[in-house]
């Protein structure tokens, strides 16, 4: 299950879900497009826990960070699904997983309550986007950087590909790109 959570497919769903939640956390129809893939993972963990196929301490150690935060950001959506389907059993295994994990988290942390501020949840979702900041390479001078440049500065003000190549040569350590799952979505010089 850990390999599944870190798989490229699930990372893309997590990233898309995070982006949707950051833009409009109450747009449940759009959240619905990505949430089920992520929630299926937690449903399976809940089933594994309920069937005693793995001890809670192991699941807590490896997944509590994600279980608690995903429950915090997705519980309104889960309630929406339950209301829309008129079925309170939707995502019951995830709810079970959450409750058991929360109980152990409170015990281990020595706290009566575990809560996350809106800023903490926003930071969590931004991390889930999966954006990697890395050094630019000549291979990055494809259409993405040039398209971003033209949109940001207009055709007449935009740097040319040759200008970027010179900047990369002069400042190889200061020319960075934001990479989202192999796609350049931003740059900084």
C-alpha positions in Angstrom: 0.0 0.0 0.0 2.9 2.4 0.7 4.1 1.8 -2.9 0.6 2.5 -4.2 0.4 5.8 -2.2 3.7 6.9 -3.8 3.0 5.7 -7.3 3.0 8.2 -10.1 -0.7 7.7 -10.8 -1.8 8.4 -7.2 0.7 11.3 -6.9 -1.0 12.9 -10.0 -4.5 12.4 -8.4 -3.2 13.8 -5.1 -1.7 16.8 -6.9 -4.9 17.5 -8.8 -7.0 17.0 -5.7 -4.8 19.4 -3.8 -5.0 22.0 -6.6 -8.8 21.7 -6.6 -9.0 22.0 -2.8 -6.8 25.0 -2.8 -8.8 26.8 -5.5 -12.3 26.1 -4.2 -12.7 23.6 -1.3 -16.5 23.7 -1.7 -16.6 22.8 -5.4 -17.5 19.2 -4.6 -18.3 18.2 -8.2 -14.8 19.1 -9.2 -13.3 17.5 -6.1 -15.3 14.4 -7.0 -13.1 13.9 -10.1 -10.0 13.2 -8.0 -11.1 12.4 -4.5 -12.3 8.9 -5.0 -8.8 7.7 -6.2 -7.2 9.1 -3.0 -10.0 8.0 -0.7 -9.9 4.5 -2.1 -6.4 4.2 -0.7 -7.6 5.2 2.8 -10.6 2.9 2.5 -8.2 0.0 1.8 -6.0 1.0 4.8 -9.2 1.1 7.0 -10.2 -2.4 5.8 -6.7 -3.7 6.4 -6.9 -2.3 9.9 -10.4 -3.5 10.6 -9.5 -7.0 9.5 -6.3 -6.9 11.6 -4.0 -7.6 8.7 -1.7 -4.9 10.0 -1.3 -3.4 13.5 -2.5 0.1 14.1 0.9 1.1 15.3 2.4 0.3 11.9 -0.3 2.1 10.0 -0.1 5.1 12.4 3.7 5.2 12.1 3.7 5.2 8.3 0.5 7.1 7.5 -0.9 9.2 10.4 0.4 12.5 8.9 -1.7 11.9 5.7 -4.7 10.2 7.4 -5.3 13.0 9.8 -4.8 15.8 7.2 -6.7 14.2 4.4 -9.6 13.6 6.8 -9.5 17.3 7.8 -9.6 18.6 4.2 -12.0 16.0 2.8 -14.6 15.5 5.6 -16.9 18.2 4.1 -16.7 16.4 0.7 -17.3 13.0 2.4 -20.4 14.4 4.1 -21.6 15.8 0.7 -21.2 12.4 -0.9 -23.1 10.7 1.9 -25.9 13.3 1.7 -26.1 13.1 -2.1 -26.1 9.3 -2.2 -28.4 9.2 0.9 -25.9 6.6 2.3 -24.0 7.3 5.5 -21.7 4.3 4.8 -19.7 6.0 2.1 -16.0 6.1 3.2 -16.8 4.3 6.5 -13.5 2.5 6.4 -11.6 5.8 6.1 -13.7 7.2 9.0 -12.8 4.1 11.1 -9.1 4.5 10.1 -9.3 8.2 11.0 -10.8 7.6 14.4 -8.4 4.9 15.4 -5.4 6.8 14.1 -6.6 10.0 15.9 -6.9 8.1 19.2 -3.4 6.8 18.9 -2.0 10.2 17.8 -3.6 11.9 20.9 -2.1 9.2 23.1 1.4 9.4 21.6 1.4 13.2 21.5 0.0 13.5 25.0 -2.8 15.8 23.8 -6.5 15.8 24.2 -7.1 17.4 20.9 -5.4 17.3 17.5 -6.4 20.2 15.3 -4.9 21.8 12.2 -5.0 25.5 11.5 -6.2 26.7 8.1 -2.6 27.7 7.4 -1.3 24.2 8.2 -3.8 22.6 5.9 -3.0 25.0 3.2 0.7 24.2 3.6 -0.2 20.5 3.5 -2.1 20.9 0.2 0.7 22.9 -1.3 3.1 20.2 -0.5 0.7 17.6 -2.0 0.8 19.6 -5.3 4.2 17.9 -5.9 6.0 20.9 -7.4 9.7 20.4 -7.5 12.1 23.4 -7.8 15.2 22.4 -9.7 18.0 23.9 -11.8 17.1 24.7 -15.4 18.7 22.8 -18.2 18.9 23.5 -21.9 16.3 20.8 -22.4 13.8 23.0 -20.5 13.8 25.5 -23.3 10.9 23.8 -25.0 7.6 25.5 -25.6 6.7 25.6 -21.9 9.2 28.3 -20.8 8.7 30.2 -24.0 4.9 30.1 -23.6 5.1 31.3 -20.0 7.4 34.1 -21.1 5.1 35.3 -23.9 2.0 35.2 -21.6 3.8 37.0 -18.8 5.5 39.7 -20.9 3.8 39.7 -24.3 5.5 38.9 -27.6 7.3 42.2 -27.9 8.8 42.2 -24.4 9.5 38.4 -24.1 13.0 37.1 -24.0 14.0 34.9 -26.9 15.2 31.3 -26.6 18.8 32.6 -27.3 18.4 35.1 -24.4 17.5 32.3 -22.1 20.4 30.2 -23.2 22.8 33.0 -22.5 21.2 33.5 -19.0 21.6 29.8 -18.3 25.2 29.9 -19.4 25.9 33.0 -17.2 23.8 31.9 -14.2 23.5 28.1 -14.2 22.9 27.9 -10.4 20.4 30.8 -10.3 18.2 29.7 -13.2 15.4 27.5 -11.6 12.3 25.9 -12.9 9.2 24.7 -11.1 8.4 21.2 -12.3 5.1 19.6 -11.8 5.2 15.9 -12.7 7.7 16.5 -15.6 6.0 19.6 -16.9 7.6 23.1 -16.4 5.0 25.4 -14.9 7.3 28.3 -13.9 10.8 29.6 -13.9 13.0 32.1 -12.0 16.3 33.7 -12.9 
